[in-house]
Amino acid sequence: MGQVLDELDRSIVAILQENGRASNVEIARQSGYSEATIRKRLERLLAGGIIRVTALLDPAKVNLTMPIVIGIEADLAASQQIADRLGELPEVCSVKLVTGAYDLLVEAVLSSNDQLLPFLVDKVAVIPGVKRTETMHVLKTVKQACEWGLPEGVMATPTWSGDVIPGAIIVPSEE
């Protein structure tokens, strides 16, 4: 089942994606609702794990100017352990278990091309179960996950008994 998100929830999320430091008063001003309403909605969104507010580091501003994506072919029985080990590496931004040509996709940032070979050989290839890697240099990032917005018309069955709120968006949860 999923959590119902109406237009106010969507508005709060959009405002916070634009400025994660926006105050409840500022969100209320932009959305046209009272600060108390915004505070309650924001508490519900945060408590329900629907959103979280966090700082987003710009790697290039701290001299990490070489983003890479690594496709990893792995021993499937060890894929979760590989993902866990990769997730502990400070250079790694994202680890995903996937289907297709690779078993894992890893996003990492390095400060130079000189760091790439030692990273691959000394940190990735030594993880038990890693069979093969393919590394791609990211030339340009057009959109990041933090810029993603909830698509229009996302619907599912509500988690409570009763009618669906007109115009509500329901975010499916994993079951």
N, C-alpha and C positions, 0 to 999 in steps of 0.2 A: 504494500500500500504506500501511499505518499502523503505529503503534507500540502495543504491548499495554500497557494500563493495568489493573492489578489493583486490588483493594480497598485495599491499602496505598498505592499511588500516589494513588488518589482521596482517601484520608484525608489524605495529606500536602498535596495541593492544597487541600482544604477548610480545613485548619488554617492554611495560609499565606494563604488568602483572608480569613480572619478576622483574622489577625495576621501580616503580612508580616515582622515582626521576630522571630517565634518561633524560638528556638534549636533545634538538633537534639535537645538533651536534652528540651526541652519537647515537641517533636513526638513523640519516642519515648515520653514519659510518657503523652501523650494517646492515642497509637495502640496502645500495648502492645507495641512492638518495641524492640530495642536501638538505642542511639545509632549504633552502627556500621552497622547495617542502614539506618537513616534517612539517614545521611550518604551511603552508596553510592547509594541510590535517588534522593536529592535531586541528587546529582552527575549521574546518568543523565538525570533530567528536565531539568535545566538545560543540560547538554551537548547533548542532543538537540533543544533548542529547543522542547520541549513546554510548558515554563513559563519565565517570567522573573519576577524579583522586582524591583519598582520602587516608588517613592514615588507616591502619588496625592494630588494637590493638590485641596483643596476651594475652588473659585473664589469662593464667597460669603465665605469667611474672609479673602480678600484684595481685597474690594470689587468682585468681578466678579459682580454679582448679576443680570445679565440674560442668561440663556442663550437662544440662538436656533438655529433650524434653517432652513437655506436650501436650497430645491429649485432646481436650476439646469438650465435647458434650454441645451444647448451644441451647437456644431458638433462632430459625433462625431469627425471627423478630428483635432480639437484637444483632445479630452476629457482625455487623459493629461497634456498640457502644462498645461491649466487646473488639473487636480488637483494637479500639482506646484507650481504658483504659489500656489494656495490653501493648500497644506500648509506653505508658508514663512511665512504670515501668523501673527503671534504670537497673535492673537485666536482662531485656528482650532484646535479640539480634535480634529476628525475630518473626514476627506474620504473619501467612498465613491463609486465609479463604480457606477451602478445601472441597472436596467431599469425601465420604467414611464413614468409621466408626466414624470419628470425624468431627466436623464442623470447628475447628480451630486447627492449630499446632503452638506451641510456642517453641522457643529455648531460653534458659536462662542460665546464668552462676552464680554460687554461690561460696563462698569461702569454705564452708564446709557443711557436711550433717546436722549439727545443724541448718542451715538456711533454710533447705527445708520445714519443717513443718510450721514454721511461714510464709514463703513465700506463700505456698499453702493456708493456712487457713486465714491469715490476709490480703493478697493482691489479690489472685486469686478468691477464693471461695466467697468473699464478693461482687464481681461484679455482678450486677443484670443480670439474664439470663444465668449464668453459671449453668448447670445442673449436670455435672459429669466431673471429670478429671482422666486421667491416666498418671502417670509420669514415664519416662524412663531415667535411667542414661546412658549417652554416655560413652562407654568404650574406643572408639578410633574414631577419625575423620580421614577418609582416603582422602577425597577431600572436599574442601570448595567452595562456590559459586565464590569467587574471583579467583579461579584456573580454572574455567570453560573457555573453548575456544569455539569459534564459530565452529560448526560442518561443515565438508566439504560438499559442495553441497547444502547449504541452498539457496533456490531460491524463488522468487515471482515476481510479475509484477512490473516494475519500476514505479516511481512516476512522471516521465516526459514522454513526447511523444518523440519517437525516438527509435533507436536501443539500445539493451543491449550491454554494453561493453564486448567484449570477455573475458572469465575467471572471470567475476565479480560475486560476491556473493551479493544477495539481502536479507536483513534482513526484514522479515515481521513485520509490525507494527500492533497494535491492532486496530480494527475498531468496 
